[in-house]
Amino acid sequence: MKNNSLRIGDALPEFKNLPGVDDRTYSSGDFRNDALIIVFSCNHCPYVQAYEDRMKALHASYQTKNVQLVAINSNDETNYPDDSFEKMKERAAMRDFTFPYLRDADQRVAEQFGATHTPQFFLFDKEKRLRYSGKMDDNWKEPDAVKEKYLVVALDAVLAGKEVKVPETFSIGCTIKWK
C-alpha cells in the first residue's frame, strides 16, 4: 500500500471499469455532477454498517441537487470473504442501496486516493477537485446524538460555491484490508 493521501485541491483520480453491484461498469468520467462523494466502504465493518442508513439518506436528499454518492469496496476478499463481489451484491439488495457500489478488486483505486479506512469520504466539486476528506459526522454509534455533520456542511458549502471551513477530519472505522 502506498501512502499517497489526496490533498485538498487535488484532482479526482481516474479509474476505469470498476464493476458495480448493478452489473454495470463504472469509470470516473461517468460522474458529471455538481458534487461527487466517493466513500470507501465494505460489507463487514461495523462502522460502515452504522453509516449505511445515513449514506442512503444523504444520497436520497441530495440527488435532486445533482450530487452523486459512490461507494467503493477495496478490501481483500480472500481473507475477508464477506467483502466479496457476490456478498456486495447481496448486501446492496438487502439494504436497498440506490447509489453505485463498486468493486476495486486490485486495490488500485484505494491506493490512488490514499484511502485508509472504511468508511472514508472524499468530496469533489464540479471541477472534480477534492474539497473535503474524512468522516461523515462526529458520532458513528448514535445518529440522533450527532452534533457535527462534517460531510453535509462541506457539501452545502461546495454547492453554494463557498469555502469548506473544515476540509479534513480523521476517518474512523476499520482499516482497509490490504492484500
Secondary structure, 3 states (H helix, E strand, C coil): CCCCCCCCCCECCCCCCEEECCCCEECHHHCCCCEEEEEEECCCCHHHHHHHHHHHHHHHHHHHHCEEEEEEECCCCCCCHHHCHHHHHHHHHHHCCCCCEEECCCCHHHHHHCCCEECEEEEEECCCEEEEEECCCCCCCCHHHCCCCHHHHHHHHHHCCCCCCCCECCCCCEECCCC
